Amino acid sequence: MVPELLRHQLRELAVVLVRVAADRHETLLREPGAEQAHMGAGREMGAGWITVAPEAIADDGRLTFWVDVAMHHNRAVTGGQS
C-alpha cells in the first residue's frame, strides 16, 4: 500500500520518473501512460528510465503497480537495502 502523502505528491507531478530494470524496459513501455524518459528536448535517457503520465497513476491500483516496479528494481540494485 502506498502511503497517503506519497500518493498525493506523486499525483501532483506533471510526470513521474521511474527507474526500472533495463531488461523490463520495453515491456513496461507498453503500459498505459508510460513513455521513454527524456532529458531535455530530443535527448532520450537510457533503458531503465520511464516517465509515467499522471492520468496513468490516477487510481490506487496503477500507482501501486508503478511504485512496486520501482521498489523491486531499487531492492535489486541495493541488495534489498531499501
Sequence and secondary structure as in RCSB ss.txt:
>XXXX:A:sequence
MVPELLRHQLRELAVVLVRVAADRHETLLREPGAEQAHMGAGREMGAGWITVAPEAIADDGRLTFWVDVAMHHNR
AVTGGQS
>XXXX:A:secstr
   HHHHHHHHHSSSEEEE  GGGHHHHTTSTTEEE BSSTT B  TTEEEE GGGGSSHHHHHHHHHHHHHHHH
HHHTS  
